[in-house]
Amino acid sequence: MARKITKKANSEKKIAVVISGMPSVGKTTAAEVISKRFRLAHIAGGDMLREMAIERGYDPEGPDWWDSREGMKFLAERSSDPKFDKEVDRKLIEYIRRGGVVITSYTIPWLCNDGLKIWFSASPRARAKRLAGRDRISFAPALKIINQRDARNRLLYSKLYKIEFGKDLSVFNYIIDTEDMTAREVVEAAARLVSDYKNSLSI
């Protein structure tokens, strides 16, 4: 008697989510909650770069390290040698293709077509307010840091990949305007998109 073979539903397919946006827009907070809620590994491109910095003798402690003199020195090293960022991005793409991850990255949405890609949008002033609250600094220096980081990132990723970082958003599935949203509202908006995406893979 012939054995009946039925095709398994696609519900076990591992999802991959990529959250991107300019500095201090709420990417990490949202990714951490989504990681727990959907049982995904959270992998941050910035953390992988920190590991590379440690291997080269730097001491990247604290969220404001990137804006310190040492952080700027490492940025200059990255700008002169693209192998740092390209190695991180290569590893992140491998994680996305395996699935079961939520990744925060500045560049991956432009480099990989897989996964659900969400951009968090907010003005420099709104992001400076968040940075000031997080790092307990006044608004003026926070805004200066935001503007400097935006300019450095645009220059770096244009040089590395010819990416119009923060301007060309055509690669994203969804854009969430976080300008007037609380952290909780941003998380819930992103989580709904992830839930819809996961359900669509099960059909």
URHUGI-V684934 format. One record per residue. N is the residue number from 1. RES is the residue in three letters. BURIAL is 1 if it has 9 or more other C-alpha atoms within 8 Angstrom, else 0. Layout:
BEGIN
N | RES | BURIAL
N | RES | BURIAL
END
This chain:
BEGIN
1 | MET | 0
2 | ALA | 0
3 | ARG | 0
4 | LYS | 0
5 | ILE | 0
6 | THR | 0
7 | LYS | 0
8 | LYS | 0
9 | ALA | 0
10 | ASN | 0
11 | SER | 0
12 | GLU | 0
13 | LYS | 0
14 | LYS | 0
15 | ILE | 1
16 | ALA | 1
17 | VAL | 1
18 | VAL | 1
19 | ILE | 1
20 | SER | 1
21 | GLY | 1
22 | MET | 1
23 | PRO | 0
24 | SER | 1
25 | VAL | 1
26 | GLY | 1
27 | LYS | 1
28 | THR | 0
29 | THR | 1
30 | ALA | 1
31 | ALA | 1
32 | GLU | 1
33 | VAL | 1
34 | ILE | 1
35 | SER | 1
36 | LYS | 0
37 | ARG | 0
38 | PHE | 0
39 | ARG | 0
40 | LEU | 1
41 | ALA | 0
42 | HIS | 1
43 | ILE | 1
44 | ALA | 1
45 | GLY | 1
46 | GLY | 0
47 | ASP | 0
48 | MET | 1
49 | LEU | 1
50 | ARG | 1
51 | GLU | 0
52 | MET | 1
53 | ALA | 1
54 | ILE | 1
55 | GLU | 0
56 | ARG | 0
57 | GLY | 0
58 | TYR | 0
59 | ASP | 0
60 | PRO | 1
61 | GLU | 0
62 | GLY | 0
63 | PRO | 0
64 | ASP | 0
65 | TRP | 1
66 | TRP | 1
67 | ASP | 1
68 | SER | 0
69 | ARG | 0
70 | GLU | 1
71 | GLY | 1
72 | MET | 1
73 | LYS | 0
74 | PHE | 1
75 | LEU | 1
76 | ALA | 0
77 | GLU | 0
78 | ARG | 1
79 | SER | 0
80 | SER | 0
81 | ASP | 0
82 | PRO | 1
83 | LYS | 0
84 | PHE | 1
85 | ASP | 1
86 | LYS | 0
87 | GLU | 0
88 | VAL | 1
89 | ASP | 1
90 | ARG | 0
91 | LYS | 0
92 | LEU | 1
93 | ILE | 1
94 | GLU | 0
95 | TYR | 1
96 | ILE | 1
97 | ARG | 1
98 | ARG | 0
99 | GLY | 1
100 | GLY | 1
101 | VAL | 1
102 | VAL | 1
103 | ILE | 1
104 | THR | 1
105 | SER | 1
106 | TYR | 1
107 | THR | 1
108 | ILE | 1
109 | PRO | 1
110 | TRP | 0
111 | LEU | 0
112 | CYS | 0
113 | ASN | 0
114 | ASP | 0
115 | GLY | 1
116 | LEU | 1
117 | LYS | 1
118 | ILE | 1
119 | TRP | 1
120 | PHE | 1
121 | SER | 1
122 | ALA | 1
123 | SER | 0
124 | PRO | 1
125 | ARG | 0
126 | ALA | 1
127 | ARG | 1
128 | ALA | 1
129 | LYS | 1
130 | ARG | 1
131 | LEU | 1
132 | ALA | 1
133 | GLY | 0
134 | ARG | 0
135 | ASP | 0
136 | ARG | 0
137 | ILE | 1
138 | SER | 0
139 | PHE | 1
140 | ALA | 0
141 | PRO | 0
142 | ALA | 1
143 | LEU | 1
144 | LYS | 0
145 | ILE | 1
146 | ILE | 1
147 | ASN | 1
148 | GLN | 0
149 | ARG | 1
150 | ASP | 1
151 | ALA | 0
152 | ARG | 0
153 | ASN | 1
154 | ARG | 1
155 | LEU | 0
156 | LEU | 1
157 | TYR | 1
158 | SER | 1
159 | LYS | 0
160 | LEU | 0
161 | TYR | 0
162 | LYS | 0
163 | ILE | 1
164 | GLU | 1
165 | PHE | 1
166 | GLY | 0
167 | LYS | 0
168 | ASP | 0
169 | LEU | 0
170 | SER | 0
171 | VAL | 0
172 | PHE | 1
173 | ASN | 0
174 | TYR | 0
175 | ILE | 1
176 | ILE | 1
177 | ASP | 1
178 | THR | 1
179 | GLU | 0
180 | ASP | 0
181 | MET | 1
182 | THR | 0
183 | ALA | 1
184 | ARG | 0
185 | GLU | 0
186 | VAL | 1
187 | VAL | 1
188 | GLU | 0
189 | ALA | 1
190 | ALA | 1
191 | ALA | 1
192 | ARG | 0
193 | LEU | 0
194 | VAL | 1
195 | SER | 0
196 | ASP | 0
197 | TYR | 1
198 | LYS | 1
199 | ASN | 1
200 | SER | 0
201 | LEU | 1
202 | SER | 1
203 | ILE | 0
END
